[in-house]
């Protein structure tokens, strides 16, 4: 699975959906003018699918990266002083 799809699959905060719907942009897609300014500032082409996340957890990023690395299943151990949440097993 593509990394962007894995990251998107964890993006499930109620605030994300509420604010997106309220602003008429339910997928939090970055606007063309913002992508252009960001592309110039970072010298990176942001063509294609771009979106912003809200309240994204570090363990979501960790798990998405581990699954993307080729593992079929990942057990996330959290609450090490910098990541909080519950222990769970994730698979694709």
PDB file of N, CA, C and O in Angstrom:
ATOM      1  N   UNK A   1       0.857  -1.178   0.000  1.00  0.00           N
ATOM      2  CA  UNK A   1       0.000   0.000   0.000  1.00  0.00           C
ATOM      3  C   UNK A   1       0.898   1.235   0.000  1.00  0.00           C
ATOM      4  O   UNK A   1       1.938   1.249   0.659  1.00  0.00           O
ATOM      5  N   UNK A   2       0.500   2.269  -0.735  1.00  0.00           N
ATOM      6  CA  UNK A   2       1.270   3.508  -0.807  1.00  0.00           C
ATOM      7  C   UNK A   2       1.280   4.201   0.556  1.00  0.00           C
ATOM      8  O   UNK A   2       0.296   4.138   1.293  1.00  0.00           O
ATOM      9  N   UNK A   3       2.392   4.860   0.890  1.00  0.00           N
ATOM     10  CA  UNK A   3       2.523   5.538   2.175  1.00  0.00           C
ATOM     11  C   UNK A   3       1.425   6.578   2.375  1.00  0.00           C
ATOM     12  O   UNK A   3       0.867   6.684   3.467  1.00  0.00           O
ATOM     13  N   UNK A   4       1.113   7.342   1.335  1.00  0.00           N
ATOM     14  CA  UNK A   4       0.073   8.369   1.478  1.00  0.00           C
ATOM     15  C   UNK A   4      -1.269   7.739   1.828  1.00  0.00           C
ATOM     16  O   UNK A   4      -2.044   8.321   2.588  1.00  0.00           O
ATOM     17  N   UNK A   5      -1.555   6.554   1.285  1.00  0.00           N
ATOM     18  CA  UNK A   5      -2.808   5.869   1.600  1.00  0.00           C
ATOM     19  C   UNK A   5      -2.810   5.343   3.034  1.00  0.00           C
ATOM     20  O   UNK A   5      -3.834   5.391   3.716  1.00  0.00           O
ATOM     21  N   UNK A   6      -1.664   4.842   3.489  1.00  0.00           N
ATOM     22  CA  UNK A   6      -1.555   4.389   4.879  1.00  0.00           C
ATOM     23  C   UNK A   6      -1.758   5.558   5.837  1.00  0.00           C
ATOM     24  O   UNK A   6      -2.509   5.451   6.806  1.00  0.00           O
ATOM     25  N   UNK A   7      -1.082   6.679   5.559  1.00  0.00           N
ATOM     26  CA  UNK A   7      -1.235   7.861   6.410  1.00  0.00           C
ATOM     27  C   UNK A   7      -2.688   8.337   6.410  1.00  0.00           C
ATOM     28  O   UNK A   7      -3.227   8.697   7.457  1.00  0.00           O
ATOM     29  N   UNK A   8      -3.311   8.339   5.248  1.00  0.00           N
ATOM     30  CA  UNK A   8      -4.705   8.772   5.146  1.00  0.00           C
ATOM     31  C   UNK A   8      -5.630   7.849   5.930  1.00  0.00           C
ATOM     32  O   UNK A   8      -6.625   8.309   6.490  1.00  0.00           O
ATOM     33  N   UNK A   9      -5.322   6.566   5.980  1.00  0.00           N
ATOM     34  CA  UNK A   9      -6.188   5.618   6.676  1.00  0.00           C
ATOM     35  C   UNK A   9      -6.227   5.855   8.186  1.00  0.00           C
ATOM     36  O   UNK A   9      -7.190   5.466   8.846  1.00  0.00           O
ATOM     37  N   UNK A  10      -5.187   6.492   8.740  1.00  0.00           N
ATOM     38  CA  UNK A  10      -5.169   6.788  10.175  1.00  0.00           C
ATOM     39  C   UNK A  10      -5.832   8.127  10.501  1.00  0.00           C
ATOM     40  O   UNK A  10      -6.136   8.391  11.664  1.00  0.00           O
ATOM     41  N   UNK A  11      -6.054   8.950   9.527  1.00  0.00           N
ATOM     42  CA  UNK A  11      -6.564  10.303   9.727  1.00  0.00           C
ATOM     43  C   UNK A  11      -8.061  10.257  10.004  1.00  0.00           C
ATOM     44  O   UNK A  11      -8.870  10.434   9.094  1.00  0.00           O
ATOM     45  N   UNK A  12      -8.430  10.020  11.264  1.00  0.00           N
ATOM     46  CA  UNK A  12      -9.827   9.753  11.601  1.00  0.00           C
ATOM     47  C   UNK A  12     -10.367  10.602  12.752  1.00  0.00           C
ATOM     48  O   UNK A  12     -11.305  10.174  13.425  1.00  0.00           O
ATOM     49  N   UNK A  13      -9.826  11.756  12.994  1.00  0.00           N
ATOM     50  CA  UNK A  13     -10.324  12.606  14.081  1.00  0.00           C
ATOM     51  C   UNK A  13     -11.633  13.275  13.688  1.00  0.00           C
ATOM     52  O   UNK A  13     -11.804  13.715  12.551  1.00  0.00           O
ATOM     53  N   UNK A  14     -12.551  13.345  14.640  1.00  0.00           N
ATOM     54  CA  UNK A  14     -13.837  13.977  14.371  1.00  0.00           C
ATOM     55  C   UNK A  14     -13.671  15.433  13.943  1.00  0.00           C
ATOM     56  O   UNK A  14     -14.381  15.911  13.057  1.00  0.00           O
ATOM     57  N   UNK A  15     -12.724  16.137  14.580  1.00  0.00           N
ATOM     58  CA  UNK A  15     -12.479  17.538  14.236  1.00  0.00           C
ATOM     59  C   UNK A  15     -12.128  17.703  12.766  1.00  0.00           C
ATOM     60  O   UNK A  15     -12.584  18.642  12.113  1.00  0.00           O
ATOM     61  N   UNK A  16     -11.314  16.784  12.248  1.00  0.00           N
ATOM     62  CA  UNK A  16     -10.898  16.804  10.842  1.00  0.00           C
ATOM     63  C   UNK A  16     -12.138  16.789   9.942  1.00  0.00           C
ATOM     64  O   UNK A  16     -12.252  17.597   9.021  1.00  0.00           O
ATOM     65  N   UNK A  17     -13.061  15.867  10.214  1.00  0.00           N
ATOM     66  CA  UNK A  17     -14.255  15.753   9.390  1.00  0.00           C
ATOM     67  C   UNK A  17     -15.186  16.947   9.570  1.00  0.00           C
ATOM     68  O   UNK A  17     -15.735  17.456   8.592  1.00  0.00           O
ATOM     69  N   UNK A  18     -15.367  17.392  10.795  1.00  0.00           N
ATOM     70  CA  UNK A  18     -16.257  18.521  11.065  1.00  0.00           C
ATOM     71  C   UNK A  18     -15.756  19.798  10.396  1.00  0.00           C
ATOM     72  O   UNK A  18     -16.511  20.467   9.691  1.00  0.00           O
ATOM     73  N   UNK A  19     -14.487  20.136  10.616  1.00  0.00           N
ATOM     74  CA  UNK A  19     -13.941  21.371  10.046  1.00  0.00           C
ATOM     75  C   UNK A  19     -13.904  21.290   8.524  1.00  0.00           C
ATOM     76  O   UNK A  19     -14.223  22.264   7.841  1.00  0.00           O
ATOM     77  N   UNK A  20     -13.516  20.140   7.992  1.00  0.00           N
ATOM     78  CA  UNK A  20     -13.494  19.971   6.538  1.00  0.00           C
ATOM     79  C   UNK A  20     -14.862  20.201   5.918  1.00  0.00           C
ATOM     80  O   UNK A  20     -14.987  20.907   4.917  1.00  0.00           O
ATOM     81  N   UNK A  21     -15.883  19.608   6.512  1.00  0.00           N
ATOM     82  CA  UNK A  21     -17.248  19.794   6.007  1.00  0.00           C
ATOM     83  C   UNK A  21     -17.700  21.239   6.165  1.00  0.00           C
ATOM     84  O   UNK A  21     -18.323  21.798   5.263  1.00  0.00           O
ATOM     85  N   UNK A  22     -17.389  21.847   7.308  1.00  0.00           N
ATOM     86  CA  UNK A  22     -17.803  23.235   7.562  1.00  0.00           C
ATOM     87  C   UNK A  22     -17.168  24.206   6.574  1.00  0.00           C
ATOM     88  O   UNK A  22     -17.778  25.214   6.217  1.00  0.00           O
ATOM     89  N   UNK A  23     -15.950  23.909   6.130  1.00  0.00           N
ATOM     90  CA  UNK A  23     -15.252  24.789   5.190  1.00  0.00           C
ATOM     91  C   UNK A  23     -15.490  24.412   3.729  1.00  0.00           C
ATOM     92  O   UNK A  23     -14.956  25.055   2.825  1.00  0.00           O
ATOM     93  N   UNK A  24     -16.284  23.379   3.502  1.00  0.00           N
ATOM     94  CA  UNK A  24     -16.554  22.972   2.129  1.00  0.00           C
ATOM     95  C   UNK A  24     -15.384  22.258   1.474  1.00  0.00           C
ATOM     96  O   UNK A  24     -15.301  22.198   0.247  1.00  0.00           O
ATOM     97  N   UNK A  25     -14.484  21.720   2.276  1.00  0.00           N
ATOM     98  CA  UNK A  25     -13.311  21.014   1.769  1.00  0.00           C
ATOM     99  C   UNK A  25     -13.130  19.757   2.621  1.00  0.00           C
ATOM    100  O   UNK A  25     -12.199  19.687   3.423  1.00  0.00           O
ATOM    101  N   UNK A  26     -14.015  18.759   2.454  1.00  0.00           N
ATOM    102  CA  UNK A  26     -14.042  17.618   3.365  1.00  0.00           C
ATOM    103  C   UNK A  26     -12.776  16.779   3.392  1.00  0.00           C
ATOM    104  O   UNK A  26     -12.550  16.030   4.343  1.00  0.00           O
ATOM    105  N   UNK A  27     -11.953  16.895   2.370  1.00  0.00           N
ATOM    106  CA  UNK A  27     -10.718  16.093   2.340  1.00  0.00           C
ATOM    107  C   UNK A  27      -9.482  16.911   2.706  1.00  0.00           C
ATOM    108  O   UNK A  27      -8.356  16.434   2.560  1.00  0.00           O
ATOM    109  N   UNK A  28      -9.685  18.131   3.179  1.00  0.00           N
ATOM    110  CA  UNK A  28      -8.597  19.033   3.580  1.00  0.00           C
ATOM    111  C   UNK A  28      -7.526  19.139   2.501  1.00  0.00           C
ATOM    112  O   UNK A  28      -6.334  19.187   2.804  1.00  0.00           O
ATOM    113  N   UNK A  29      -7.956  19.176   1.240  1.00  0.00           N
ATOM    114  CA  UNK A  29      -7.004  19.280   0.139  1.00  0.00           C
ATOM    115  C   UNK A  29      -6.386  20.669   0.143  1.00  0.00           C
ATOM    116  O   UNK A  29      -7.072  21.667   0.368  1.00  0.00           O
ATOM    117  N   UNK A  30      -5.086  20.722  -0.110  1.00  0.00           N
ATOM    118  CA  UNK A  30      -4.390  22.002  -0.146  1.00  0.00           C
ATOM    119  C   UNK A  30      -4.781  22.759  -1.405  1.00  0.00           C
ATOM    120  O   UNK A  30      -4.868  22.182  -2.489  1.00  0.00           O
ATOM    121  N   UNK A  31      -5.017  24.052  -1.251  1.00  0.00           N
ATOM    122  CA  UNK A  31      -5.382  24.886  -2.385  1.00  0.00           C
ATOM    123  C   UNK A  31      -4.219  25.084  -3.340  1.00  0.00           C
ATOM    124  O   UNK A  31      -3.056  24.971  -2.953  1.00  0.00           O
ATOM    125  N   UNK A  32      -4.541  25.380  -4.588  1.00  0.00           N
ATOM    126  CA  UNK A  32      -3.524  25.536  -5.634  1.00  0.00           C
ATOM    127  C   UNK A  32      -2.525  26.644  -5.300  1.00  0.00           C
ATOM    128  O   UNK A  32      -1.322  26.465  -5.493  1.00  0.00           O
ATOM    129  N   UNK A  33      -3.005  27.782  -4.804  1.00  0.00           N
ATOM    130  CA  UNK A  33      -2.102  28.895  -4.485  1.00  0.00           C
ATOM    131  C   UNK A  33      -1.157  28.526  -3.346  1.00  0.00           C
ATOM    132  O   UNK A  33       0.022  28.879  -3.382  1.00  0.00           O
ATOM    133  N   UNK A  34      -1.664  27.817  -2.331  1.00  0.00           N
ATOM    134  CA  UNK A  34      -0.817  27.402  -1.217  1.00  0.00           C
ATOM    135  C   UNK A  34       0.230  26.396  -1.686  1.00  0.00           C
ATOM    136  O   UNK A  34       1.399  26.494  -1.311  1.00  0.00           O
ATOM    137  N   UNK A  35      -0.188  25.421  -2.512  1.00  0.00           N
ATOM    138  CA  UNK A  35       0.774  24.438  -3.043  1.00  0.00           C
ATOM    139  C   UNK A  35       1.876  25.123  -3.840  1.00  0.00           C
ATOM    140  O   UNK A  35       3.043  24.743  -3.746  1.00  0.00           O
ATOM    141  N   UNK A  36       1.512  26.121  -4.615  1.00  0.00           N
ATOM    142  CA  UNK A  36       2.490  26.863  -5.415  1.00  0.00           C
ATOM    143  C   UNK A  36       3.498  27.581  -4.522  1.00  0.00           C
ATOM    144  O   UNK A  36       4.704  27.503  -4.758  1.00  0.00           O
ATOM    145  N   UNK A  37       3.004  28.284  -3.492  1.00  0.00           N
ATOM    146  CA  UNK A  37       3.907  28.977  -2.560  1.00  0.00           C
ATOM    147  C   UNK A  37       4.794  27.980  -1.819  1.00  0.00           C
ATOM    148  O   UNK A  37       5.989  28.221  -1.646  1.00  0.00           O
ATOM    149  N   UNK A  38       4.223  26.876  -1.387  1.00  0.00           N
ATOM    150  CA  UNK A  38       4.978  25.848  -0.684  1.00  0.00           C
ATOM    151  C   UNK A  38       6.030  25.219  -1.604  1.00  0.00           C
ATOM    152  O   UNK A  38       7.160  24.972  -1.183  1.00  0.00           O
ATOM    153  N   UNK A  39       5.659  24.968  -2.836  1.00  0.00           N
ATOM    154  CA  UNK A  39       6.602  24.411  -3.812  1.00  0.00           C
ATOM    155  C   UNK A  39       7.796  25.344  -4.021  1.00  0.00           C
ATOM    156  O   UNK A  39       8.944  24.901  -4.068  1.00  0.00           O
ATOM    157  N   UNK A  40       7.509  26.631  -4.145  1.00  0.00           N
ATOM    158  CA  UNK A  40       8.602  27.605  -4.321  1.00  0.00           C
ATOM    159  C   UNK A  40       9.483  27.681  -3.075  1.00  0.00           C
ATOM    160  O   UNK A  40      10.710  27.695  -3.179  1.00  0.00           O
ATOM    161  N   UNK A  41       8.870  27.729  -1.922  1.00  0.00           N
ATOM    162  CA  UNK A  41       9.622  27.873  -0.667  1.00  0.00           C
ATOM    163  C   UNK A  41      10.497  26.658  -0.376  1.00  0.00           C
ATOM    164  O   UNK A  41      11.603  26.807   0.143  1.00  0.00           O
ATOM    165  N   UNK A  42      10.019  25.461  -0.702  1.00  0.00           N
ATOM    166  CA  UNK A  42      10.755  24.236  -0.371  1.00  0.00           C
ATOM    167  C   UNK A  42      11.465  23.605  -1.560  1.00  0.00           C
ATOM    168  O   UNK A  42      12.192  22.624  -1.409  1.00  0.00           O
ATOM    169  N   UNK A  43      11.249  24.176  -2.753  1.00  0.00           N
ATOM    170  CA  UNK A  43      11.825  23.627  -3.995  1.00  0.00           C
ATOM    171  C   UNK A  43      11.421  22.161  -4.181  1.00  0.00           C
ATOM    172  O   UNK A  43      12.235  21.315  -4.549  1.00  0.00           O
ATOM    173  N   UNK A  44      10.131  21.886  -3.914  1.00  0.00           N
ATOM    174  CA  UNK A  44       9.567  20.546  -4.076  1.00  0.00           C
ATOM    175  C   UNK A  44       8.287  20.678  -4.886  1.00  0.00           C
ATOM    176  O   UNK A  44       7.479  21.571  -4.632  1.00  0.00           O
ATOM    177  N   UNK A  45       8.099  19.795  -5.857  1.00  0.00           N
ATOM    178  CA  UNK A  45       6.875  19.810  -6.644  1.00  0.00           C
ATOM    179  C   UNK A  45       5.770  19.084  -5.889  1.00  0.00           C
ATOM    180  O   UNK A  45       5.910  17.903  -5.573  1.00  0.00           O
ATOM    181  N   UNK A  46       4.692  19.766  -5.601  1.00  0.00           N
ATOM    182  CA  UNK A  46       3.569  19.179  -4.886  1.00  0.00           C
ATOM    183  C   UNK A  46       2.418  18.857  -5.824  1.00  0.00           C
ATOM    184  O   UNK A  46       1.254  19.050  -5.474  1.00  0.00           O
ATOM    185  N   UNK A  47       2.736  18.371  -7.003  1.00  0.00           N
ATOM    186  CA  UNK A  47       1.693  17.955  -7.941  1.00  0.00           C
ATOM    187  C   UNK A  47       1.063  16.671  -7.409  1.00  0.00           C
ATOM    188  O   UNK A  47       1.716  15.892  -6.715  1.00  0.00           O
ATOM    189  N   UNK A  48      -0.181  16.460  -7.732  1.00  0.00           N
ATOM    190  CA  UNK A  48      -0.856  15.248  -7.277  1.00  0.00           C
ATOM    191  C   UNK A  48      -1.638  15.494  -6.005  1.00  0.00           C
ATOM    192  O   UNK A  48      -1.958  16.632  -5.663  1.00  0.00           O
ATOM    193  N   UNK A  49      -1.939  14.418  -5.317  1.00  0.00           N
ATOM    194  CA  UNK A  49      -2.798  14.480  -4.135  1.00  0.00           C
ATOM    195  C   UNK A  49      -2.062  15.094  -2.942  1.00  0.00           C
ATOM    196  O   UNK A  49      -1.021  14.585  -2.525  1.00  0.00           O
ATOM    197  N   UNK A  50      -2.585  16.151  -2.412  1.00  0.00           N
ATOM    198  CA  UNK A  50      -2.024  16.794  -1.219  1.00  0.00           C
ATOM    199  C   UNK A  50      -3.157  17.115  -0.267  1.00  0.00           C
ATOM    200  O   UNK A  50      -4.223  17.563  -0.688  1.00  0.00           O
ATOM    201  N   UNK A  51      -2.930  16.887   1.003  1.00  0.00           N
ATOM    202  CA  UNK A  51      -3.934  17.177   2.015  1.00  0.00           C
ATOM    203  C   UNK A  51      -3.241  17.468   3.338  1.00  0.00           C
ATOM    204  O   UNK A  51      -2.075  17.135   3.548  1.00  0.00           O
ATOM    205  N   UNK A  52      -3.994  18.096   4.210  1.00  0.00           N
ATOM    206  CA  UNK A  52      -3.498  18.390   5.549  1.00  0.00           C
ATOM    207  C   UNK A  52      -4.228  17.484   6.536  1.00  0.00           C
ATOM    208  O   UNK A  52      -5.369  17.091   6.296  1.00  0.00           O
ATOM    209  N   UNK A  53      -3.579  17.160   7.629  1.00  0.00           N
ATOM    210  CA  UNK A  53      -4.195  16.353   8.679  1.00  0.00           C
ATOM    211  C   UNK A  53      -4.343  17.214   9.925  1.00  0.00           C
ATOM    212  O   UNK A  53      -3.658  18.225  10.081  1.00  0.00           O
ATOM    213  N   UNK A  54      -5.249  16.800  10.811  1.00  0.00           N
ATOM    214  CA  UNK A  54      -5.469  17.544  12.037  1.00  0.00           C
ATOM    215  C   UNK A  54      -5.311  16.596  13.219  1.00  0.00           C
ATOM    216  O   UNK A  54      -5.845  15.487  13.202  1.00  0.00           O
ATOM    217  N   UNK A  55      -4.581  17.026  14.242  1.00  0.00           N
ATOM    218  CA  UNK A  55      -4.371  16.213  15.448  1.00  0.00           C
ATOM    219  C   UNK A  55      -3.791  14.846  15.109  1.00  0.00           C
ATOM    220  O   UNK A  55      -4.243  13.829  15.635  1.00  0.00           O
ATOM    221  N   UNK A  56      -2.801  14.822  14.240  1.00  0.00           N
ATOM    222  CA  UNK A  56      -2.208  13.568  13.785  1.00  0.00           C
ATOM    223  C   UNK A  56      -1.245  13.044  14.844  1.00  0.00           C
ATOM    224  O   UNK A  56      -0.371  13.785  15.296  1.00  0.00           O
ATOM    225  N   UNK A  57      -1.384  11.802  15.243  1.00  0.00           N
ATOM    226  CA  UNK A  57      -0.587  11.227  16.322  1.00  0.00           C
ATOM    227  C   UNK A  57       0.731  10.645  15.814  1.00  0.00           C
ATOM    228  O   UNK A  57       0.795  10.101  14.712  1.00  0.00           O
ATOM    229  N   UNK A  58       1.771  10.762  16.622  1.00  0.00           N
ATOM    230  CA  UNK A  58       3.075  10.217  16.240  1.00  0.00           C
ATOM    231  C   UNK A  58       3.023   8.705  16.044  1.00  0.00           C
ATOM    232  O   UNK A  58       3.712   8.173  15.174  1.00  0.00           O
ATOM    233  N   UNK A  59       2.220   8.012  16.836  1.00  0.00           N
ATOM    234  CA  UNK A  59       2.142   6.564  16.664  1.00  0.00           C
ATOM    235  C   UNK A  59       1.459   6.200  15.346  1.00  0.00           C
ATOM    236  O   UNK A  59       1.716   5.124  14.807  1.00  0.00           O
ATOM    237  N   UNK A  60       0.599   7.064  14.817  1.00  0.00           N
ATOM    238  CA  UNK A  60       0.007   6.815  13.501  1.00  0.00           C
ATOM    239  C   UNK A  60       1.093   6.870  12.436  1.00  0.00           C
ATOM    240  O   UNK A  60       1.152   6.015  11.552  1.00  0.00           O
ATOM    241  N   UNK A  61       1.954   7.886  12.528  1.00  0.00           N
ATOM    242  CA  UNK A  61       3.042   8.018  11.558  1.00  0.00           C
ATOM    243  C   UNK A  61       3.991   6.824  11.683  1.00  0.00           C
ATOM    244  O   UNK A  61       4.391   6.242  10.675  1.00  0.00           O
ATOM    245  N   UNK A  62       4.349   6.461  12.911  1.00  0.00           N
ATOM    246  CA  UNK A  62       5.233   5.321  13.157  1.00  0.00           C
ATOM    247  C   UNK A  62       4.663   4.045  12.539  1.00  0.00           C
ATOM    248  O   UNK A  62       5.370   3.326  11.833  1.00  0.00           O
ATOM    249  N   UNK A  63       3.406   3.767  12.799  1.00  0.00           N
ATOM    250  CA  UNK A  63       2.790   2.539  12.313  1.00  0.00           C
ATOM    251  C   UNK A  63       2.680   2.550  10.787  1.00  0.00           C
ATOM    252  O   UNK A  63       2.945   1.534  10.145  1.00  0.00           O
ATOM    253  N   UNK A  64       2.294   3.684  10.199  1.00  0.00           N
ATOM    254  CA  UNK A  64       2.206   3.778   8.741  1.00  0.00           C
ATOM    255  C   UNK A  64       3.562   3.525   8.096  1.00  0.00           C
ATOM    256  O   UNK A  64       3.651   2.819   7.092  1.00  0.00           O
ATOM    257  N   UNK A  65       4.625   4.101   8.670  1.00  0.00           N
ATOM    258  CA  UNK A  65       5.966   3.892   8.120  1.00  0.00           C
ATOM    259  C   UNK A  65       6.411   2.439   8.252  1.00  0.00           C
ATOM    260  O   UNK A  65       7.015   1.889   7.332  1.00  0.00           O
ATOM    261  N   UNK A  66       6.116   1.816   9.390  1.00  0.00           N
ATOM    262  CA  UNK A  66       6.486   0.409   9.578  1.00  0.00           C
ATOM    263  C   UNK A  66       5.727  -0.495   8.617  1.00  0.00           C
ATOM    264  O   UNK A  66       6.313  -1.404   8.030  1.00  0.00           O
ATOM    265  N   UNK A  67       4.431  -0.257   8.449  1.00  0.00           N
ATOM    266  CA  UNK A  67       3.660  -1.056   7.506  1.00  0.00           C
ATOM    267  C   UNK A  67       4.144  -0.835   6.080  1.00  0.00           C
ATOM    268  O   UNK A  67       4.206  -1.775   5.287  1.00  0.00           O
ATOM    269  N   UNK A  68       4.489   0.413   5.754  1.00  0.00           N
ATOM    270  CA  UNK A  68       4.980   0.732   4.410  1.00  0.00           C
ATOM    271  C   UNK A  68       6.339   0.079   4.135  1.00  0.00           C
ATOM    272  O   UNK A  68       6.681  -0.191   2.984  1.00  0.00           O
ATOM    273  N   UNK A  69       7.101  -0.169   5.185  1.00  0.00           N
ATOM    274  CA  UNK A  69       8.430  -0.771   5.008  1.00  0.00           C
ATOM    275  C   UNK A  69       8.361  -2.234   4.595  1.00  0.00           C
ATOM    276  O   UNK A  69       9.383  -2.840   4.273  1.00  0.00           O
ATOM    277  N   UNK A  70       7.155  -2.806   4.604  1.00  0.00           N
ATOM    278  CA  UNK A  70       7.004  -4.169   4.136  1.00  0.00           C
ATOM    279  C   UNK A  70       6.482  -5.138   5.171  1.00  0.00           C
ATOM    280  O   UNK A  70       6.201  -6.293   4.850  1.00  0.00           O
ATOM    281  N   UNK A  71       6.347  -4.693   6.401  1.00  0.00           N
ATOM    282  CA  UNK A  71       5.785  -5.571   7.427  1.00  0.00           C
ATOM    283  C   UNK A  71       4.294  -5.760   7.169  1.00  0.00           C
ATOM    284  O   UNK A  71       3.610  -4.821   6.762  1.00  0.00           O
ATOM    285  N   UNK A  72       3.794  -6.952   7.400  1.00  0.00           N
ATOM    286  CA  UNK A  72       2.365  -7.209   7.233  1.00  0.00           C
ATOM    287  C   UNK A  72       1.575  -6.846   8.476  1.00  0.00           C
ATOM    288  O   UNK A  72       0.380  -6.559   8.401  1.00  0.00           O
ATOM    289  N   UNK A  73       2.249  -6.859   9.623  1.00  0.00           N
ATOM    290  CA  UNK A  73       1.578  -6.589  10.889  1.00  0.00           C
ATOM    291  C   UNK A  73       2.546  -5.870  11.810  1.00  0.00           C
ATOM    292  O   UNK A  73       3.735  -6.186  11.838  1.00  0.00           O
ATOM    293  N   UNK A  74       2.044  -4.913  12.556  1.00  0.00           N
ATOM    294  CA  UNK A  74       2.877  -4.109  13.454  1.00  0.00           C
ATOM    295  C   UNK A  74       2.184  -4.031  14.800  1.00  0.00           C
ATOM    296  O   UNK A  74       0.985  -3.761  14.860  1.00  0.00           O
ATOM    297  N   UNK A  75       2.911  -4.260  15.877  1.00  0.00           N
ATOM    298  CA  UNK A  75       2.373  -4.052  17.213  1.00  0.00           C
ATOM    299  C   UNK A  75       2.981  -2.757  17.738  1.00  0.00           C
ATOM    300  O   UNK A  75       4.199  -2.631  17.865  1.00  0.00           O
ATOM    301  N   UNK A  76       2.117  -1.806  18.037  1.00  0.00           N
ATOM    302  CA  UNK A  76       2.562  -0.476  18.457  1.00  0.00           C
ATOM    303  C   UNK A  76       2.580  -0.420  19.971  1.00  0.00           C
ATOM    304  O   UNK A  76       1.550  -0.623  20.615  1.00  0.00           O
ATOM    305  N   UNK A  77       3.745  -0.146  20.546  1.00  0.00           N
ATOM    306  CA  UNK A  77       3.874   0.040  21.991  1.00  0.00           C
ATOM    307  C   UNK A  77       3.992   1.531  22.240  1.00  0.00           C
ATOM    308  O   UNK A  77       4.966   2.167  21.837  1.00  0.00           O
ATOM    309  N   UNK A  78       3.009   2.070  22.896  1.00  0.00           N
ATOM    310  CA  UNK A  78       2.959   3.507  23.101  1.00  0.00           C
ATOM    311  C   UNK A  78       3.222   3.859  24.558  1.00  0.00           C
ATOM    312  O   UNK A  78       3.562   3.005  25.376  1.00  0.00           O
ATOM    313  N   UNK A  79       3.055   5.135  24.855  1.00  0.00           N
ATOM    314  CA  UNK A  79       3.213   5.659  26.202  1.00  0.00           C
ATOM    315  C   UNK A  79       4.636   5.467  26.726  1.00  0.00           C
ATOM    316  O   UNK A  79       4.850   4.940  27.818  1.00  0.00           O
ATOM    317  N   UNK A  80       5.588   5.901  25.929  1.00  0.00           N
ATOM    318  CA  UNK A  80       6.997   5.869  26.314  1.00  0.00           C
ATOM    319  C   UNK A  80       7.481   7.266  26.707  1.00  0.00           C
ATOM    320  O   UNK A  80       8.674   7.561  26.639  1.00  0.00           O
ATOM    321  N   UNK A  81       6.564   8.099  27.108  1.00  0.00           N
ATOM    322  CA  UNK A  81       6.933   9.440  27.523  1.00  0.00           C
ATOM    323  C   UNK A  81       6.734  10.473  26.431  1.00  0.00           C
ATOM    324  O   UNK A  81       6.664  11.668  26.718  1.00  0.00           O
ATOM    325  N   UNK A  82       6.642  10.035  25.183  1.00  0.00           N
ATOM    326  CA  UNK A  82       6.452  11.000  24.107  1.00  0.00           C
ATOM    327  C   UNK A  82       5.320  10.609  23.164  1.00  0.00           C
ATOM    328  O   UNK A  82       4.865  11.444  22.382  1.00  0.00           O
ATOM    329  N   UNK A  83       4.858   9.378  23.217  1.00  0.00           N
ATOM    330  CA  UNK A  83       3.712   8.946  22.434  1.00  0.00           C
ATOM    331  C   UNK A  83       2.709   8.357  23.416  1.00  0.00           C
ATOM    332  O   UNK A  83       3.062   7.509  24.236  1.00  0.00           O
ATOM    333  N   UNK A  84       1.477   8.797  23.335  1.00  0.00           N
ATOM    334  CA  UNK A  84       0.487   8.281  24.264  1.00  0.00           C
ATOM    335  C   UNK A  84      -0.648   7.596  23.504  1.00  0.00           C
ATOM    336  O   UNK A  84      -0.869   7.856  22.321  1.00  0.00           O
ATOM    337  N   UNK A  85      -1.342   6.738  24.189  1.00  0.00           N
ATOM    338  CA  UNK A  85      -2.462   6.045  23.581  1.00  0.00           C
ATOM    339  C   UNK A  85      -2.564   4.649  24.146  1.00  0.00           C
ATOM    340  O   UNK A  85      -2.130   4.401  25.271  1.00  0.00           O
ATOM    341  N   UNK A  86      -3.124   3.744  23.392  1.00  0.00           N
ATOM    342  CA  UNK A  86      -3.289   2.373  23.851  1.00  0.00           C
ATOM    343  C   UNK A  86      -2.450   1.438  22.993  1.00  0.00           C
ATOM    344  O   UNK A  86      -2.044   1.783  21.883  1.00  0.00           O
ATOM    345  N   UNK A  87      -2.199   0.255  23.525  1.00  0.00           N
ATOM    346  CA  UNK A  87      -1.450  -0.741  22.776  1.00  0.00           C
ATOM    347  C   UNK A  87      -2.424  -1.440  21.821  1.00  0.00           C
ATOM    348  O   UNK A  87      -3.515  -1.850  22.218  1.00  0.00           O
ATOM    349  N   UNK A  88      -2.018  -1.564  20.581  1.00  0.00           N
ATOM    350  CA  UNK A  88      -2.873  -2.236  19.610  1.00  0.00           C
ATOM    351  C   UNK A  88      -2.033  -2.861  18.503  1.00  0.00           C
ATOM    352  O   UNK A  88      -0.880  -2.491  18.285  1.00  0.00           O
ATOM    353  N   UNK A  89      -2.636  -3.804  17.823  1.00  0.00           N
ATOM    354  CA  UNK A  89      -1.995  -4.496  16.716  1.00  0.00           C
ATOM    355  C   UNK A  89      -2.622  -3.976  15.421  1.00  0.00           C
ATOM    356  O   UNK A  89      -3.846  -3.956  15.297  1.00  0.00           O
ATOM    357  N   UNK A  90      -1.807  -3.561  14.468  1.00  0.00           N
ATOM    358  CA  UNK A  90      -2.287  -3.041  13.196  1.00  0.00           C
ATOM    359  C   UNK A  90      -1.791  -3.946  12.093  1.00  0.00           C
ATOM    360  O   UNK A  90      -0.684  -4.479  12.173  1.00  0.00           O
ATOM    361  N   UNK A  91      -2.597  -4.125  11.066  1.00  0.00           N
ATOM    362  CA  UNK A  91      -2.172  -4.905   9.902  1.00  0.00           C
ATOM    363  C   UNK A  91      -2.811  -4.350   8.658  1.00  0.00           C
ATOM    364  O   UNK A  91      -3.804  -3.625   8.717  1.00  0.00           O
ATOM    365  N   UNK A  92      -2.224  -4.702   7.524  1.00  0.00           N
ATOM    366  CA  UNK A  92      -2.809  -4.273   6.249  1.00  0.00           C
ATOM    367  C   UNK A  92      -3.247  -5.484   5.464  1.00  0.00           C
ATOM    368  O   UNK A  92      -3.767  -5.347   4.356  1.00  0.00           O
TER     369      UNK A  92
END
